[in-house]
Amino acid sequence: MHAEMRSDPEGLTWAGKLHLCDLAGSERIAQTGATGERLREAQHINKSLSALEQVMLALQQKQQQQPTPQNPQPPQPAGHSAAHEVHVPYRNSKLTLLLSDALGAKGVCAQTMLLLHV
């Protein structure tokens, strides 16, 4: 869902996007006894969740490599920043590709909330 808000006096536009992903069926496959189509669906969901985990880990690693006032890094040669060497695998699944902008792929401020019902 996309939403926009415009401020006429200033001419500013605020945009937002809401992603809802239903990952029902992502339980442990061996415990469910699922077969056929339900088994394939559960496998795809689990693959997407694993890809999401890899993206989150890469983003964490990338953030840890960013210099801070408390932990400045030595200067890198031009074009060789350590933070740019971390590959974030957004394209490994449709889920992570669709959520890439929500996870900060475009370099914009993103707020992400994950709700789990266990």
C-alpha positions as CSV (number, residue, x, y, z in Angstrom):
1,M,0.0,0.0,0.0
2,H,1.4,3.4,-1.0
3,A,0.4,6.7,0.7
4,E,1.4,10.2,0.0
5,M,0.9,13.4,2.0
6,R,1.5,16.8,0.4
7,S,2.1,20.1,2.2
8,D,0.8,22.8,-0.1
9,P,2.5,25.9,1.5
10,E,6.0,24.3,1.4
11,G,5.5,22.0,-1.6
12,L,6.8,19.0,0.3
13,T,5.6,15.5,-0.4
14,W,5.9,12.7,2.1
15,A,5.6,9.2,0.8
16,G,5.2,5.9,2.7
17,K,4.8,2.3,1.8
18,L,3.3,-0.6,3.8
19,H,4.3,-4.2,3.1
20,L,2.1,-7.0,4.5
21,C,3.6,-10.5,4.0
22,D,1.7,-13.6,5.1
23,L,4.2,-16.3,5.8
24,A,1.7,-18.8,7.2
25,G,2.8,-22.4,6.8
26,S,6.5,-21.7,7.6
27,E,6.5,-24.3,10.3
28,R,8.9,-27.2,10.5
29,I,8.2,-29.3,7.5
30,A,9.1,-32.7,9.1
31,Q,6.6,-32.1,11.9
32,T,3.6,-31.3,9.7
33,G,3.7,-34.3,7.4
34,A,3.0,-32.0,4.5
35,T,3.1,-33.5,1.0
36,G,2.6,-32.3,-2.5
37,E,1.7,-28.6,-3.0
38,R,1.7,-27.8,0.7
39,L,5.2,-29.2,1.0
40,R,6.5,-27.1,-1.9
41,E,4.8,-24.0,-0.5
42,A,6.4,-24.6,2.9
43,Q,9.8,-25.1,1.3
44,H,9.5,-21.8,-0.6
45,I,8.5,-20.0,2.5
46,N,11.4,-21.4,4.4
47,K,13.8,-20.5,1.6
48,S,12.5,-17.0,1.7
49,L,12.9,-16.7,5.4
50,S,16.5,-18.0,5.1
51,A,17.1,-15.4,2.4
52,L,15.7,-12.7,4.7
53,E,18.0,-13.9,7.5
54,Q,21.0,-13.6,5.2
55,V,20.0,-10.0,4.2
56,M,19.6,-9.0,7.8
57,L,23.0,-10.5,8.7
58,A,24.6,-8.7,5.7
59,L,23.0,-5.4,6.7
60,Q,24.2,-5.9,10.3
61,Q,27.8,-6.6,9.1
62,K,27.6,-3.6,6.8
63,Q,26.5,-1.3,9.6
64,Q,29.3,-2.6,11.9
65,Q,31.8,-1.6,9.3
66,Q,30.7,2.0,9.2
67,P,33.1,4.3,11.0
68,T,31.9,6.0,14.1
69,P,33.4,8.8,16.3
70,Q,34.3,6.1,18.8
71,N,35.8,3.8,16.3
72,P,37.2,5.6,13.3
73,Q,38.7,3.5,10.6
74,P,41.9,4.2,8.7
75,P,41.3,5.9,5.3
76,Q,40.7,3.5,2.4
77,P,41.9,4.1,-1.1
78,A,39.4,5.8,-3.3
79,G,36.5,3.5,-4.2
80,H,37.5,0.9,-1.7
81,S,35.4,1.6,1.4
82,A,35.1,-1.5,3.6
83,A,31.3,-0.9,4.0
84,H,30.8,-1.2,0.2
85,E,32.5,-4.6,0.1
86,V,29.6,-6.3,2.0
87,H,27.1,-7.8,-0.5
88,V,23.5,-7.6,0.6
89,P,21.7,-10.5,-1.3
90,Y,18.4,-8.8,-1.9
91,R,17.9,-10.8,-5.1
92,N,18.1,-14.2,-3.5
93,S,14.3,-14.4,-3.1
94,K,11.2,-12.6,-4.2
95,L,10.5,-11.7,-0.5
96,T,13.8,-9.9,0.0
97,L,13.6,-8.3,-3.4
98,L,10.1,-6.9,-2.7
99,L,11.2,-5.7,0.8
100,S,14.6,-4.3,-0.4
101,D,13.4,-0.7,-0.2
102,A,11.9,-1.2,3.2
103,L,15.2,-2.6,4.4
104,G,17.2,0.4,3.2
105,A,18.4,-0.7,-0.2
106,K,17.9,2.7,-1.8
107,G,19.8,4.5,1.0
108,V,16.6,6.1,2.4
109,C,15.4,6.1,5.9
110,A,13.4,3.0,6.5
111,Q,11.6,1.7,9.6
112,T,10.8,-2.0,9.6
113,M,8.6,-3.9,12.0
114,L,8.3,-7.6,12.0
115,L,5.3,-9.2,13.7
116,L,5.5,-12.9,14.5
117,H,2.7,-15.1,15.8
118,V,4.3,-18.3,17.1
